[in-house]
Amino acid sequence: MAPLKAVTLTHVRYQKGDQLGHFLAWVSLVPVFISFGGFVSHFIFRRELQGMFFGLGLIISQIINEFIKTSVQQARPETCALLEMCDSHGWPSSHSQYMFFFAVYFTLMTYKGIGLWSARNNLISYSLPWSLALLTMYSRVYLGYHTVAQVFAGAALGIFLGGLWFWVVNSVLYCYFPAIEESAFGSFFYVKDTSHIPSVLKFEYDNARAARKNMDCKCD
């Protein structure tokens, strides 16, 4: 009978009684929260092309990460035995790569004024993704899943791929956004691009109020 293997998507171990380890174990799950809580809900409720290509870039980044891991086949640190992770490779760290890709892309979007609101001078918009990226990188070493070299390799690759993909989307693919909006796919799923609008939240707020004013029915 073949040995059993766990699905490690949300399987993070920490030493019992270690409060910092407990906190960092949750931090280590931030990529999962972003993927399912962020991008899935974004597609359901927003369907913005910028967000969709952001998510696509993260998927491509993780495919590249898995290809490199399989090619290099560098082992995880010795603590992998306690974590039951010795059957997977460690270089580069996919968690670090994911979070630094996210931080770079999100920062560039904020700098360019792309998003729900105009936040170019909002310190939180710049500092939060980088804080989460650094905490995630630290958590992977602290919890014993990666060496320092492995998380730094993931961070470097994530920064490079995040910047490259942002350039590809906004310099090469952006001109095709109108065609995607008008396509059968875009029309069926109501896919749109609002990156040309300075403040999307204000734009939607003003239009929602204007539409309500034009309604015939009124409350007594």
C-alpha atoms as one frame of an Amber mdcrd trajectory, in Angstrom:
protein
   0.000   0.000   0.000   1.361   3.408  -1.017   2.184   5.868   1.812  -0.439
   8.499   2.613   0.115  12.139   1.651  -1.728  15.123   3.113  -3.174  18.069
   1.215  -0.937  20.859   2.516  -2.979  23.857   1.346  -4.055  24.700   4.911
  -1.902  22.160   6.762   0.507  24.289   8.809   2.214  22.942  11.920   3.646
  24.874  14.863   5.047  23.853  18.234   2.363  23.412  20.894   2.352  26.286
  23.353   4.294  28.606  21.043   2.059  31.684  20.750   4.299  33.363  18.167
   4.351  30.140  16.151   0.550  30.005  16.340   0.308  33.564  15.035   2.831
  32.911  12.265   0.970  29.751  11.256  -2.054  31.925  10.510   0.173  34.431
   8.712   1.464  31.558   6.585  -2.104  31.054   5.344  -2.419  34.614   4.008
  -1.861  33.458   0.380  -4.834  31.102   0.771  -7.012  33.908   2.161  -5.991
  36.210  -0.695  -6.648  33.579  -3.338 -10.044  32.367  -2.167 -11.302  35.287
  -0.101  -9.902  37.950  -2.406  -9.748  36.892  -6.026 -12.685  34.463  -6.054
 -14.985  37.011  -4.407 -13.558  39.681  -6.718 -14.602  37.701  -9.771 -18.061
  37.017  -8.329 -18.829  40.604  -7.307 -16.503  42.900  -9.312 -15.325  41.135
 -12.496 -12.668  43.736 -13.196 -10.121  42.877 -15.866  -7.276  44.361 -13.838
  -8.118  42.087 -10.909  -8.577  39.062 -13.155  -5.176  39.536 -14.811  -3.657
  40.140 -11.364  -4.964  36.738 -10.281  -3.844  35.123 -13.544  -0.341  36.453
 -12.950  -0.229  34.860  -9.502  -1.285  31.522 -11.012   1.426  31.757 -13.683
   3.957  32.672 -10.981   3.070  29.578  -8.973   3.349  27.360 -12.061   6.841
  28.774 -12.660   7.679  28.162  -9.000   6.602  24.525  -9.206   8.609  24.036
 -12.412  11.757  25.453 -10.780  11.251  23.385  -7.625  10.868  20.213  -9.668
  13.951  21.061 -11.737  16.258  22.101  -8.885  14.926  19.582  -6.322  16.539
  21.289  -3.335  15.520  19.674  -0.053  13.758  21.504   2.738  15.571  21.988
   6.089  15.942  19.026   8.452  12.816  20.113  10.353  10.771  18.833   7.409
  10.625  15.425   9.105   8.602  16.837  12.004   6.401  18.743   9.558   5.894
  15.719   7.273   7.072  17.820   4.318  10.257  16.018   3.255   8.594  14.637
   0.132   8.356  18.151  -1.375  11.096  20.542  -2.473  11.944  23.875  -0.879
  13.705  26.162  -3.376  12.325  28.689  -4.038   9.637  29.238  -1.390   6.240
  29.439  -3.088   4.731  31.362  -0.153   7.413  34.055  -0.353   7.151  34.202
  -4.115   3.361  34.568  -3.973   3.376  37.321  -1.355   6.155  39.391  -2.909
   4.534  39.098  -6.341   1.313  40.317  -4.696   3.096  43.171  -2.869   4.881
  44.446  -5.997   1.806  44.235  -8.234  -0.491  45.806  -5.630   2.006  48.625
  -4.995   2.299  49.387  -8.710  -1.488  49.382  -9.082  -1.771  51.792  -6.152
   0.947  54.049  -7.557  -0.805  54.154 -10.927  -4.133  54.915  -9.265  -5.727
  51.637 -10.394  -8.332  50.331  -7.992 -11.574  51.099  -6.220 -10.348  54.391
  -4.823  -7.576  56.873  -5.421  -4.965  55.853  -2.835  -1.653  57.044  -4.229
  -0.781  58.847  -1.002  -2.304  56.277   1.336   0.527  54.897   3.484  -1.528
  51.861   4.523  -2.037  50.826   0.902   1.731  50.717   0.450   2.813  49.295
   3.801   0.201  46.556   4.382   1.112  44.207   1.482   4.836  44.517   2.209
   4.294  43.891   5.927   2.313  40.751   5.121   4.973  39.637   2.630   7.794
  40.035   5.167   5.802  38.306   7.907   4.981  35.419   5.594   8.627  35.057
   4.591   9.690  35.065   8.246   6.960  32.582   9.200   8.200  29.990   6.692
  11.667  30.037   8.277  10.440  30.237  11.870   8.061  27.301  11.440  10.800
  25.223   9.810   9.383  24.881   6.305  12.217  26.690   4.517  15.766  27.906
   4.901  16.629  31.611   4.761  18.068  31.165   1.263  14.882  29.513   0.040
  12.574  32.306   1.210  14.869  35.007  -0.177  14.966  33.200  -3.518  11.165
  33.113  -3.549  10.971  36.803  -2.631  13.400  37.815  -5.386  11.564  35.771
  -8.000   8.209  37.138  -6.835   9.436  40.742  -7.082  10.797  40.153 -10.587
   7.727  38.326 -11.894   5.318  40.792 -10.251   6.994  43.770 -11.900   7.280
  41.982 -15.246   3.642  40.872 -15.266   2.424  44.364 -14.363   4.338  45.728
 -17.334   2.932  43.026 -19.638  -0.657  43.674 -18.523  -0.539  47.465 -18.615
   1.766  47.976 -21.588   0.957  45.030 -23.880  -2.432  43.536 -22.947  -4.224
  46.721 -21.868  -5.092  47.707 -25.443  -7.070  44.442 -25.763  -9.285  45.196
 -22.746 -12.055  46.838 -24.849 -12.143  43.778 -27.136 -12.434  41.468 -24.114
 -15.278  43.605 -22.751 -17.129  43.354 -26.072 -16.445  39.645 -26.554 -18.978
  36.889 -25.892 -17.114  36.035 -22.688 -17.112  39.647 -21.520 -20.775  40.183
 -22.350 -21.904  36.948 -20.683 -19.966  37.489 -17.434 -20.259  41.324 -17.447
 -16.482  41.675 -17.426 -15.332  45.288 -17.376 -12.351  47.600 -17.031 -12.600
  50.672 -14.820  -8.889  51.412 -14.490  -9.396  54.648 -16.481 -11.748  55.979
 -13.753  -9.873  57.910 -11.005 -12.130  56.823  -8.120 -14.310  53.819  -8.894
 -16.111  53.881  -5.539 -17.147  57.521  -6.015 -18.119  56.844  -9.625 -20.346
  53.933  -8.615 -21.774  55.868  -5.683 -22.719  58.839  -7.860 -24.249  56.628
 -10.566 -26.196  54.544  -8.039 -27.667  57.709  -6.520 -28.494  59.118  -9.954
 -30.241  55.879 -10.948 -32.282  55.896  -7.737 -33.391  59.477  -8.355 -34.736
  58.385 -11.735 -36.865  55.634 -10.199 -40.595  56.245 -10.234 -41.440  54.480
  -6.978 -40.936  56.374  -3.742 -41.436  55.397  -0.125 -44.415  57.000   1.593
